[in-house]
Amino acid sequence: MRKIRIVEDKCNGCGMCIPVCSWNAIYLESGTAKLNDYCNDCDKCVEVCPKKAIEKIGEKKEGTAAKKEIQEGNEVWVFAEQRNKKIARVALELLGKARELAESLSVKVGAVLLCAQDEGLSKQLIACGADKVYLAEDPKLGYYKTDLYTKIISDAIKENKPQVMIYGATHIGRDLAPRIAQRLTTGLTADCTGLNIDEDGLLLQTRPAFGGNIMAQIKCKTHRPQMSTARPGIFKMLQEDKGRKGEIIKIKADIKAEDSLTKVIKVIKEAKHVANLEEAEIIVSGGRGLGDKSGFELIKQLAGLLGGEVGASRAVVDAGWIAQDHQVGQTGKTVRPKLYIACGISGAIQHRAGMQGSETIVAINKDKKAPIFGIADYGIVGDLHKVVPLLIEELKK
């Protein structure tokens, strides 16, 4: 039942209520403000109306009942990206952060899952932190299609009105999030490295700007939901708890083949190896201390023997020594491996921001004053061209 009403006899059509409405629920008709079905009873329009023409119908309940009412609405949602019937790791990381945000707001966590068929994916999302899973099943949703995903998720947001929606900053998330933001006429902050709730209950979104030289903090004050894409590897996954209870809510996938402008004929995996740093448990990274491009042969040997991936600092990527998908740092990838070995990397703040969450950090550098030693668990002061071959020799034994 709606808790806001407009007293048309008092309204003078000033329109001051329109820009403060987070849901675009107010419009003018014949010089009088009107409410549509998007109204979320947020009360902002009541506060700004100079003629007191917008009223609350009754007052909110106090105590336990009020707390329960808040918990049942205005949720924090995560887009549960799935590929090949597997939930993307970044979605599980975001559920961990969503729990933290939801606890600050006293609301629940929702995960939005679109797939051909739910084969235990919803249960996995609940075990990793979701209170509710909004599930849409349809054979046409097996592979990601921008137009179909946009329609279903936009409709679900309009109906359920979450106050926060987070996506992984993957190829899919970066394609999907801005389209939904445009359809809902709301804001979107891309590639966030920090998400928190401020004293006003707003989502404080932190992201690097100007090439990582400054950190920008962004708020979306007047539109909902507040939306962000967040980089993989930034947030820590919760421990999976298969005993957690949650609710699975079916979303009607009201789509037809003709609703999509594209058709997936065949999926071909790229033969080229792309560094999957976000999910690697061991990363061996090289910096300018390698001397030149050939120095990465040592790094590749060491990473291969350890079963790890090859990382790099921005300086060597910019120099063309290695491809950009290996870059670790504020303007590259953020990683949390069990073991991170930094070879010839001085440890500028931009690089440290991308790897300081690693469980164990080993630094090899001939400069004993290099900043990387400030966060390293183990430090080796020496020439990497002498130290790394010794490590390789011992591992081969």
ZILIN-V768568 format. One line per field, one symbol per residue. ss: DSSP state (H for helix, E for strand, C for the rest). A space follows every 10 residues. Layout:
BEGIN
ss: ???
END
This chain:
BEGIN
ss: CCCEEECCCC CCCCCCCCCC CCCCCEEEEC CEEEECCCCC CCCHHHHHCC CCCEEECCCC CCHHHHHHHH HCCCCEEEEC CEECCEECHH HHHHHHHHHH HHHHHCCCEE EEEEECCCCC HHHHHHHCCC CEEEEEECHH HCCCCHHHHH HHHHHHHHHH CCCEEEEECC HHHHHHHHHH HHHHCCCEEE EECEEEECCC CCEEEEEEEC CCCEEEEECC CCCCCEEEEE CCCCCCCCCC CCCCCCEEEE CCCCCCHHHC CCCCCCCCCC CCCCCCHHHC CEEEEECHHH CCHHHHHHHH HHHHHHCCEE EECHHHHHCC CCCHHHEECC CCECCCCCEE EEECCCCCHH HHHHHCCCCE EEEEECCCCC HHHHCCCEEE ECCHHHHHHH HHHHHHC
END
